[in-house]
Amino acid sequence: MPKGNLRICKEGHRFYKSSDCPNCPICERARKPNTGFLALLSAPAQRALIGAGIKTLKSLARHSETHIASLHGMGPTGIKILREALRKEGLSFRTEKK
C-alpha cells in the first residue's frame, strides 16, 4: 500500500505524498535540466534560483553568496556546487558590501 495521500497535479499525474509539499514528482523530473550548472543542484535549489530569476552563471555572479544562501531551498551543498561552478568559469559571487 502506498504511503501518504493520493494527489493529482494540474497535469493529471497521480502520486502519493505524506508531506504537505504540493510539487508533483513526475513534473519535477520532467523540468529538471540535463545540462549546465542548474543540473548539478537539487530540485529545491533549482527552484530557488529560477524563482529569483537566476538562470546563468553570469547572472548568479551578480549576487552575493549571502543573498543566494538566504534563498529558501538553497543549502550548504548547493552553495558549494555554485562556488565551484563559478570558479570553473573564472567568476565568483559578488563581494559583500561593508
Legacy VTK file of the C-alpha trace (Angstrom):
# vtk DataFile Version 3.0
C-alpha trace
ASCII
DATASET POLYDATA
POINTS 98 float
0.000 0.000 0.000
1.470 3.401 -0.964
2.373 5.808 1.815
0.700 9.179 2.013
-2.323 10.709 0.395
-3.223 10.295 -3.249
-2.788 13.572 -5.102
-3.393 14.612 -8.686
-1.429 17.515 -10.159
-2.768 20.011 -12.694
-1.213 17.881 -15.467
-3.229 14.867 -14.305
-0.358 12.874 -12.774
-1.390 10.695 -9.853
1.089 10.412 -6.974
1.205 9.794 -3.227
2.700 12.275 -0.751
2.904 12.093 3.016
4.072 15.714 3.359
2.327 19.000 2.601
4.705 19.629 -0.325
2.494 20.345 -3.360
5.110 19.533 -6.019
4.384 16.626 -8.312
7.457 14.355 -8.518
6.656 13.436 -12.128
6.507 17.084 -13.214
9.677 17.847 -11.222
11.631 15.114 -13.054
10.415 16.448 -16.415
11.517 20.015 -15.544
14.973 19.059 -14.258
17.690 20.498 -16.504
20.037 17.927 -18.059
22.940 20.298 -18.669
24.523 23.365 -17.140
25.084 24.326 -13.550
21.396 24.023 -12.626
21.531 20.293 -13.446
24.050 19.851 -10.621
21.645 21.143 -7.972
18.758 19.612 -6.047
15.233 20.477 -7.166
14.643 22.914 -4.252
17.892 24.745 -5.034
16.979 24.900 -8.730
13.562 26.345 -7.895
15.172 28.902 -5.573
17.473 30.216 -8.301
14.906 30.134 -11.093
12.394 31.849 -8.813
14.969 34.607 -8.233
15.448 34.972 -11.995
18.907 33.367 -11.995
19.398 31.055 -14.966
23.035 31.677 -15.934
26.343 31.766 -14.106
26.810 35.407 -15.158
23.528 36.356 -13.528
24.494 34.315 -10.444
27.776 36.245 -10.167
25.796 39.482 -9.759
24.602 38.262 -6.350
26.437 37.826 -3.062
26.906 34.380 -1.587
24.979 35.525 1.491
21.986 36.512 -0.625
21.955 33.212 -2.534
22.346 31.222 0.699
19.304 33.033 2.129
17.005 31.761 -0.636
14.507 29.154 0.520
15.679 25.784 -0.804
19.362 26.692 -1.015
21.611 24.796 1.401
25.337 24.450 2.095
25.812 21.745 -0.537
24.173 23.913 -3.199
26.394 26.863 -2.283
29.486 24.672 -2.557
28.385 23.447 -6.010
27.690 27.015 -7.158
31.015 28.308 -5.855
32.842 25.605 -7.830
30.791 26.185 -10.995
31.558 29.917 -10.827
35.270 29.223 -10.208
35.488 26.952 -13.267
34.202 29.837 -15.429
36.526 32.402 -13.860
33.654 34.011 -11.964
32.753 34.454 -8.307
29.926 35.683 -6.138
29.644 39.461 -5.825
31.707 40.858 -2.965
29.712 41.716 0.142
29.171 45.416 0.781
30.504 46.534 4.150
LINES 1 99
98 0 1 2 3 4 5 6 7 8 9 10 11 12 13 14 15 16 17 18 19 20 21 22 23 24 25 26 27 28 29 30 31 32 33 34 35 36 37 38 39 40 41 42 43 44 45 46 47 48 49 50 51 52 53 54 55 56 57 58 59 60 61 62 63 64 65 66 67 68 69 70 71 72 73 74 75 76 77 78 79 80 81 82 83 84 85 86 87 88 89 90 91 92 93 94 95 96 97
